[in-house]
Amino acid sequence: MGSDGNLTMANDVRMKGFSKRVPVEKALQWVDQNTKKLPTEEVKLNHSAGRVLTSGIASLVNVPGFRRSMMDGFAIRAEEVLGASNYNPIRMSVIGESLPGNRCGISLKTGQTVRVMTGAEVPENANAVVPVEFVEIKSDAHCEWIDVLTSIPEQKNISRIGEDIAVDEKVFDSGRKLRPQDVGVLASIGIQNVPVIRQPVVRIIVTGNELLPAGSIPNGVQIVDSNSPMLKALIERDGGTVVHPGIIPDDEEQIAEALMDDCDVILVAGGSSTGKEDFAPQLVAKLGELSIHGIAMRPSSPAGMGKIGNKTVFLLPGNPVSCLCAYDFFAGRFIRQMGGLDKSWPYVKRSLPLSQKIVSTIGRTDYARVNISVDGVVPIAISGASILSSTSKADGFCVIPQDSEGLAEATDIDVFLYD
C-alpha cells in the first residue's frame, strides 16, 4: 500500500502474477469486520416474505375475535345431549343457521340447536358443536329437527376468542426472517406495512470484449456471459436487489464510471486477475481502497475486495466456477449480513464418508465439487475453473482447509448440498 492507502504501481499484478496470497480465513475476517446492517424501511405486507424484521410485532386484536365453529354441524348446549347414542338419540329442534361472515344473533332455549358452518359464529349460549356425521337430520312440512347420536364435551369443536393469537401477544421478535406462513399470520392480525431491513442494492459489473449477452448463441471466438444470470440468481437468493445494465467492454474509463454507480455493493465479474486488460483492481485502488487481492484458494485465487466510498467492492474471477466460489465464500456472506440474514452458507450440510481420497496442497483452501453415491462422497473436480457444468452435475461441494494435504478414503467430510 502507498501512503494514501492505495496500491502502488509496484503492486500491479498485471502480467506479473501474485507475489503472495491472503488466507481464506483472513479474507472472511475482512468481510465480517466491514459488514454493517442496513437501515429500516417499511414494505407492504405482500412484499415482506423473506425480509428481516427490525422490530418486534405484537397483535392489537384477538384471533379469532369471536367464538367460531371448527366443524360443519349443529351448535348445542352439551349438557342437553349427555348420554346420547345410536340407541338413545336425543331430539333437538333446528331454529336457524349461522353462516361465515354473518352475525349469529340467536340464543338457544332448551331443546334447540342451530346449524353452523365451519368458521361461522356460534350462538352466545352454545358450548359445543356436534359434527353433522353424528346426527340424523329430519324434517316435515312444518319444522326441522335432528337426532343427536353421541355425547359431546363442553367447548368441543368451538374455537374460543383469542385461541390462535391473543391481544397484546408478541407474534414475532426483531431479527426474524419472515416465511410465507409468517406473512399469513401478519395478515390475520391486520398488519399492512412491515418494518424490515432494507435490501442491499448490488451492482453487477461484467467486463470482457469476448462476451455476448446472456441468451445469445456462442459465435466464433466470442462466448456468452454466464456469470451475470448466475450472480443475479445468487444475489436474489441472498436478499439483494440487482442492478445490471449490461456487459462493459475492457475499457478503463467505462469500468471506472461503472464503479462510481450509486449502490451498496459492487460485484466485478472478470477483469480481476493478472491479464493486460484486467483494469478493475487498479481502478478500485485508485478510486478507493483495494484491501485484499489474491486469495490462497482454488479456484478463485484472483478474487479481491475493497471499498470505494461507502460501497464495498468484490472482485470475482471471470471463470464461472471461480466466480461462483468467490461469490459464495465472500460476497454472498457480506450481502446476507447487510440484509440481516445469517452469514452462513444457505446450503443443507451433511457429514458423509469419502468414497475415495481427495488430494490438496498445504497453504491453500480447496473448493471441491462432489457427488453423493451409495458408497459415499465422490469428488468430481477441484481444478477446472472454467467448467461451469461441473457445478450442475455435482450434488454439492466440500471445503478442504489450507492446513490439509487432502483427506483419505472413508474420512467423514461435511458436504454442502446445492439443492
C-alpha positions as CSV (number, residue, x, y, z in Angstrom):
1,M,0.0,0.0,0.0
2,G,1.1,3.5,-0.6
3,S,0.8,6.3,2.0
4,D,-2.7,7.1,0.7
5,G,-3.9,3.6,1.2
6,N,-3.9,2.6,-2.5
7,L,-1.8,0.1,-4.3
8,T,1.4,1.4,-5.8
9,M,2.5,0.5,-9.3
10,A,4.8,-2.0,-7.8
11,N,1.8,-3.8,-6.6
12,D,0.3,-4.0,-10.1
13,V,0.0,-7.7,-10.7
14,R,-0.9,-7.5,-14.4
15,M,1.3,-9.7,-16.5
16,K,3.3,-10.5,-13.4
17,G,1.3,-12.8,-11.1
18,F,0.7,-12.6,-7.4
19,S,3.7,-12.4,-5.1
20,K,1.6,-13.6,-2.2
21,R,-2.0,-14.6,-1.4
22,V,-4.1,-13.9,1.6
23,P,-5.5,-16.9,3.5
24,V,-9.2,-17.5,3.2
25,E,-9.7,-17.1,7.0
26,K,-8.2,-13.6,6.8
27,A,-10.5,-12.7,3.9
28,L,-13.5,-13.9,5.8
29,Q,-12.5,-11.7,8.8
30,W,-12.3,-8.7,6.5
31,V,-15.8,-9.5,5.2
32,D,-17.3,-9.7,8.7
33,Q,-15.4,-6.7,10.0
34,N,-16.7,-4.5,7.2
35,T,-20.3,-5.5,7.2
36,K,-23.0,-3.3,8.7
37,K,-26.7,-3.9,8.7
38,L,-28.7,-1.5,6.5
39,P,-31.4,0.8,7.9
40,T,-35.1,0.1,8.3
41,E,-37.7,0.6,5.6
42,E,-41.4,-0.2,5.6
43,V,-42.8,-2.6,2.9
44,K,-46.3,-3.7,2.1
45,L,-47.3,-7.0,3.6
46,N,-47.4,-8.7,0.3
47,H,-43.7,-7.9,-0.3
48,S,-42.4,-8.9,3.1
49,A,-41.7,-12.6,2.7
50,G,-38.0,-13.3,3.0
51,R,-37.3,-10.0,4.7
52,V,-35.9,-9.5,8.2
53,L,-37.9,-7.6,10.8
54,T,-36.3,-4.7,12.5
55,S,-38.7,-4.6,15.4
56,G,-41.0,-7.0,17.2
57,I,-44.7,-7.2,16.3
58,A,-47.5,-7.6,18.9
59,S,-51.1,-8.2,18.0
60,L,-53.6,-5.4,18.6
61,V,-56.5,-7.9,18.2
62,N,-57.7,-11.3,19.2
63,V,-57.7,-14.0,16.6
64,P,-60.4,-15.2,16.3
65,G,-62.3,-12.2,17.6
66,F,-65.5,-14.2,18.1
67,R,-66.4,-17.8,19.1
68,R,-66.4,-19.8,15.8
69,S,-67.3,-23.3,14.8
70,M,-64.4,-25.6,13.8
71,M,-66.8,-28.1,12.1
72,D,-69.9,-28.2,9.9
73,G,-72.5,-29.3,12.3
74,F,-75.0,-28.1,15.0
75,A,-74.4,-25.8,17.9
76,I,-75.8,-27.1,21.1
77,R,-75.6,-27.0,24.9
78,A,-73.5,-30.1,25.7
79,E,-75.4,-30.8,29.0
80,E,-78.6,-31.4,26.9
81,V,-77.1,-34.4,24.9
82,L,-75.5,-36.1,27.9
83,G,-75.9,-39.9,27.3
84,A,-76.9,-39.6,23.6
85,S,-76.0,-42.6,21.4
86,N,-77.3,-44.6,18.5
87,Y,-79.5,-46.5,21.0
88,N,-80.5,-43.3,22.8
89,P,-80.9,-40.5,20.3
90,I,-81.8,-37.1,21.7
91,R,-84.0,-34.9,19.6
92,M,-83.5,-31.1,19.2
93,S,-85.3,-28.5,17.1
94,V,-83.4,-26.6,14.4
95,I,-84.3,-23.0,14.8
96,G,-81.9,-21.3,12.4
97,E,-78.4,-21.4,10.8
98,S,-75.2,-19.4,11.1
99,L,-73.0,-18.8,8.1
100,P,-69.4,-17.5,7.9
101,G,-69.3,-13.7,7.7
102,N,-72.7,-13.2,9.3
103,R,-73.6,-12.4,12.9
104,C,-75.5,-15.3,14.5
105,G,-77.7,-13.3,16.9
106,I,-79.5,-16.3,18.2
107,S,-79.8,-17.5,21.8
108,L,-80.7,-21.2,22.4
109,K,-83.5,-22.3,24.6
110,T,-83.9,-25.8,26.0
111,G,-84.1,-28.5,23.2
112,Q,-83.0,-26.1,20.5
113,T,-80.0,-26.1,18.1
114,V,-78.6,-24.0,15.2
115,R,-77.0,-25.3,12.1
116,V,-73.4,-23.9,11.8
117,M,-70.8,-23.9,9.1
118,T,-67.1,-24.1,9.7
119,G,-65.8,-20.6,10.6
120,A,-69.2,-19.3,11.5
121,E,-70.2,-17.7,14.8
122,V,-71.9,-19.9,17.3
123,P,-74.8,-18.8,19.4
124,E,-73.8,-16.9,22.6
125,N,-75.0,-19.6,24.9
126,A,-74.0,-22.7,22.9
127,N,-71.0,-24.5,24.4
128,A,-70.3,-27.3,21.8
129,V,-70.8,-28.2,18.1
130,V,-71.8,-31.7,17.2
131,P,-70.4,-32.7,13.8
132,V,-73.0,-33.4,11.1
133,E,-71.9,-37.0,10.8
134,F,-73.1,-37.7,14.4
135,V,-76.7,-36.6,13.8
136,E,-79.7,-37.7,11.8
137,I,-81.5,-34.8,10.1
138,K,-85.2,-35.0,9.8
139,S,-88.0,-32.6,8.8
140,D,-91.7,-32.3,7.9
141,A,-93.7,-29.6,6.3
142,H,-93.6,-27.5,9.5
143,C,-90.2,-27.9,11.1
144,E,-86.7,-29.5,11.0
145,W,-85.1,-31.4,13.8
146,I,-82.1,-33.6,14.5
147,D,-81.5,-36.7,16.5
148,V,-78.1,-36.4,18.2
149,L,-76.4,-39.8,18.3
150,T,-73.4,-39.0,20.6
151,S,-72.5,-37.2,23.8
152,I,-70.0,-34.3,23.4
153,P,-68.0,-32.4,26.0
154,E,-68.3,-28.7,26.6
155,Q,-66.2,-26.4,24.2
156,K,-65.7,-29.3,21.7
157,N,-65.3,-28.0,18.2
158,I,-65.6,-24.3,19.2
159,S,-62.6,-22.0,18.7
160,R,-62.5,-19.6,21.6
161,I,-61.8,-15.8,21.3
162,G,-58.0,-15.3,21.1
163,E,-57.3,-19.0,20.8
164,D,-54.9,-18.5,17.9
165,I,-53.5,-15.1,18.9
166,A,-54.4,-13.1,21.9
167,V,-54.5,-9.3,22.0
168,D,-51.0,-7.9,23.1
169,E,-49.4,-11.2,22.4
170,K,-45.8,-10.9,20.8
171,V,-46.2,-12.5,17.5
172,F,-42.6,-12.2,16.1
173,D,-39.3,-10.8,17.5
174,S,-37.0,-8.4,15.8
175,G,-34.5,-10.2,13.6
176,R,-36.9,-12.8,12.3
177,K,-36.7,-13.7,8.6
178,L,-40.3,-13.8,7.5
179,R,-41.6,-17.1,6.0
180,P,-44.7,-17.3,3.8
181,Q,-46.7,-18.6,6.7
182,D,-45.5,-15.7,8.8
183,V,-46.9,-13.3,6.3
184,G,-50.2,-15.1,6.7
185,V,-50.1,-14.6,10.5
186,L,-49.4,-10.9,10.0
187,A,-52.3,-10.6,7.6
188,S,-54.6,-12.3,10.2
189,I,-53.9,-9.5,12.8
190,G,-54.4,-6.7,10.3
191,I,-50.8,-5.7,9.6
192,Q,-50.5,-3.6,6.4
193,N,-46.9,-2.3,6.5
194,V,-43.9,-4.3,7.9
195,P,-40.7,-2.8,9.3
196,V,-37.8,-4.6,7.7
197,I,-34.1,-4.2,7.0
198,R,-33.5,-2.5,3.6
199,Q,-32.3,-4.9,0.9
200,P,-28.7,-4.3,-0.3
201,V,-28.5,-2.8,-3.8
202,V,-25.9,-4.8,-5.7
203,R,-24.4,-3.6,-9.0
204,I,-23.1,-6.4,-11.2
205,I,-20.2,-5.3,-13.5
206,V,-19.4,-7.9,-16.1
207,T,-16.4,-7.0,-18.4
208,G,-15.0,-8.6,-21.4
209,N,-14.7,-7.8,-25.2
210,E,-15.2,-11.5,-25.8
211,L,-18.6,-11.6,-24.2
212,L,-22.1,-11.8,-25.7
213,P,-25.2,-11.1,-23.7
214,A,-26.9,-14.0,-21.9
215,G,-29.4,-15.6,-24.3
216,S,-27.1,-15.2,-27.3
217,I,-25.6,-18.2,-29.2
218,P,-21.8,-18.5,-29.0
219,N,-20.2,-17.3,-32.2
220,G,-16.6,-17.7,-33.3
221,V,-14.2,-16.6,-30.6
222,Q,-16.9,-15.0,-28.6
223,I,-18.6,-16.6,-25.6
224,V,-21.9,-16.0,-23.8
225,D,-21.9,-14.2,-20.4
226,S,-23.0,-16.9,-18.0
227,N,-21.8,-15.1,-14.9
228,S,-24.4,-12.3,-14.7
229,P,-27.5,-14.6,-14.7
230,M,-25.9,-16.8,-12.2
231,L,-24.9,-13.9,-10.0
232,K,-28.4,-12.3,-10.3
233,A,-30.0,-15.6,-9.0
234,L,-27.4,-15.8,-6.2
235,I,-27.9,-12.2,-5.1
236,E,-31.7,-12.5,-5.1
237,R,-31.4,-15.8,-3.1
238,D,-29.3,-13.8,-0.5
239,G,-31.8,-11.0,-0.3
240,G,-30.2,-8.4,-2.5
241,T,-31.7,-6.2,-5.2
242,V,-29.8,-6.5,-8.6
243,V,-28.7,-3.7,-10.9
244,H,-27.1,-4.9,-14.2
245,P,-27.4,-2.6,-17.2
246,G,-25.3,-4.9,-19.4
247,I,-21.8,-6.0,-20.4
248,I,-19.0,-3.4,-20.2
249,P,-16.0,-3.8,-22.7
250,D,-12.5,-3.9,-21.4
251,D,-12.3,-0.1,-21.3
252,E,-10.7,1.6,-18.3
253,E,-12.9,4.7,-18.5
254,Q,-16.2,2.8,-18.8
255,I,-15.2,0.4,-15.9
256,A,-14.3,3.4,-13.7
257,E,-17.6,5.1,-14.5
258,A,-19.5,1.9,-13.5
259,L,-17.5,1.6,-10.2
260,M,-18.9,5.0,-9.2
261,D,-22.6,4.0,-9.6
262,D,-24.9,4.5,-6.6
263,C,-25.3,1.2,-4.8
264,D,-24.3,-0.7,-1.6
265,V,-22.2,-3.5,-3.1
266,I,-20.4,-3.9,-6.4
267,L,-19.5,-7.3,-7.9
268,V,-17.0,-7.1,-10.7
269,A,-17.0,-10.4,-12.6
270,G,-14.0,-10.7,-14.8
271,G,-11.1,-8.4,-15.3
272,S,-9.8,-9.0,-11.8
273,S,-6.7,-11.2,-12.4
274,T,-3.3,-10.6,-14.0
275,G,-4.2,-10.1,-17.6
276,K,-3.1,-7.0,-19.6
277,E,-6.8,-5.7,-19.7
278,D,-7.6,-6.6,-16.1
279,F,-8.2,-3.0,-15.1
280,A,-10.6,-3.4,-12.1
281,P,-8.1,-4.0,-9.3
282,Q,-6.0,-0.9,-10.1
283,L,-9.2,1.2,-10.6
284,V,-10.5,0.1,-7.1
285,A,-7.2,1.1,-5.6
286,K,-7.2,4.4,-7.4
287,L,-10.8,5.3,-6.6
288,G,-10.9,3.9,-3.1
289,E,-9.0,1.1,-1.3
290,L,-8.2,-2.4,-2.5
291,S,-7.8,-4.2,0.8
292,I,-7.2,-7.8,-0.5
293,H,-6.3,-9.1,-3.9
294,G,-5.2,-12.7,-4.4
295,I,-6.5,-15.4,-2.0
296,A,-4.9,-18.7,-1.2
297,M,-7.7,-20.9,-2.5
298,R,-8.6,-23.0,-5.6
299,P,-10.4,-22.0,-7.6
300,S,-10.9,-18.2,-7.1
301,S,-7.3,-17.2,-6.3
302,P,-7.6,-13.9,-8.2
303,A,-10.5,-12.7,-6.0
304,G,-10.3,-9.5,-4.1
305,M,-12.2,-7.0,-2.1
306,G,-12.1,-3.3,-1.1
307,K,-14.1,-0.1,-0.7
308,I,-14.9,2.9,-2.8
309,G,-16.6,5.5,-0.6
310,N,-19.5,3.8,1.2
311,K,-19.6,1.0,-1.4
312,T,-18.0,-2.4,-0.9
313,V,-16.4,-4.0,-4.0
314,F,-15.8,-7.7,-4.6
315,L,-13.6,-8.7,-7.4
316,L,-14.8,-12.1,-8.8
317,P,-12.8,-14.1,-11.3
318,G,-14.3,-14.4,-14.8
319,N,-14.0,-18.2,-14.9
320,P,-17.6,-19.3,-14.0
321,V,-16.7,-21.8,-11.3
322,S,-14.3,-19.4,-9.7
323,C,-16.9,-16.7,-9.9
324,L,-19.4,-18.9,-8.1
325,C,-16.9,-20.0,-5.5
326,A,-15.7,-16.4,-4.7
327,Y,-19.3,-15.2,-4.5
328,D,-20.3,-17.9,-2.1
329,F,-17.3,-17.6,0.1
330,F,-17.2,-13.8,0.4
331,A,-19.7,-11.6,-1.5
332,G,-22.8,-13.7,-0.6
333,R,-21.8,-13.8,3.1
334,F,-21.4,-10.0,3.0
335,I,-24.8,-9.4,1.2
336,R,-26.7,-11.7,3.6
337,Q,-25.3,-9.9,6.7
338,M,-26.1,-6.5,5.3
339,G,-29.7,-7.5,4.9
340,G,-29.9,-9.0,8.4
341,L,-29.7,-12.7,7.3
342,D,-27.4,-15.4,8.7
343,K,-23.9,-15.2,7.2
344,S,-23.6,-19.0,7.0
345,W,-23.9,-20.7,3.6
346,P,-27.6,-21.2,2.7
347,Y,-27.0,-24.9,1.9
348,V,-28.0,-28.0,3.8
349,K,-24.9,-29.7,5.3
350,R,-24.4,-33.4,5.6
351,S,-21.5,-35.3,7.1
352,L,-20.6,-38.3,4.9
353,P,-17.6,-40.6,4.2
354,L,-15.4,-40.1,1.2
355,S,-15.5,-43.0,-1.3
356,Q,-12.0,-42.1,-2.5
357,K,-9.3,-39.8,-1.3
358,I,-9.0,-36.1,-2.1
359,V,-5.6,-34.6,-2.7
360,S,-4.9,-31.0,-1.7
361,T,-2.0,-28.7,-1.0
362,I,-0.9,-27.2,2.3
363,G,-1.4,-23.5,2.4
364,R,-4.4,-23.4,0.1
365,T,-8.1,-23.9,0.7
366,D,-9.8,-26.1,-1.9
367,Y,-13.4,-26.0,-3.1
368,A,-14.2,-29.5,-4.4
369,R,-17.3,-30.3,-6.3
370,V,-18.7,-33.7,-5.3
371,N,-21.4,-36.2,-6.0
372,I,-23.1,-38.5,-3.4
373,S,-23.4,-42.2,-4.1
374,V,-24.3,-45.2,-2.1
375,D,-20.6,-45.6,-1.3
376,G,-20.3,-42.0,0.0
377,V,-18.8,-38.8,-1.4
378,V,-17.3,-38.9,-4.9
379,P,-15.0,-36.0,-5.8
380,I,-15.7,-34.6,-9.3
381,A,-13.2,-31.7,-9.5
382,I,-11.1,-29.2,-7.6
383,S,-9.5,-27.6,-10.7
384,G,-11.3,-26.7,-13.9
385,A,-12.4,-23.2,-13.0
386,S,-14.0,-22.7,-16.5
387,I,-16.1,-25.9,-16.4
388,L,-19.4,-24.5,-15.1
389,S,-21.2,-27.7,-15.9
390,S,-19.2,-29.4,-13.1
391,T,-21.4,-27.5,-10.6
392,S,-24.6,-28.5,-12.3
393,K,-23.5,-32.2,-12.4
394,A,-22.4,-32.0,-8.8
395,D,-24.7,-32.7,-5.8
396,G,-22.7,-30.2,-3.7
397,F,-19.3,-29.2,-2.6
398,C,-16.8,-29.7,0.2
399,V,-14.1,-27.5,1.5
400,I,-10.5,-28.8,2.1
401,P,-8.8,-26.5,4.7
402,Q,-5.5,-24.9,4.0
403,D,-3.6,-26.9,6.6
404,S,-4.5,-30.2,4.9
405,E,-2.7,-32.3,2.3
406,G,-6.0,-33.9,1.5
407,L,-8.4,-36.4,3.0
408,A,-8.2,-40.2,3.0
409,E,-10.8,-42.6,1.8
410,A,-13.6,-43.3,4.4
411,T,-12.9,-39.9,6.1
412,D,-16.1,-38.2,7.2
413,I,-16.5,-34.8,5.5
414,D,-19.0,-32.0,5.5
415,V,-20.9,-31.7,2.2
416,F,-22.9,-28.6,1.3
417,L,-25.7,-29.6,-1.0
418,Y,-26.6,-27.3,-3.9
419,D,-30.2,-28.4,-3.7
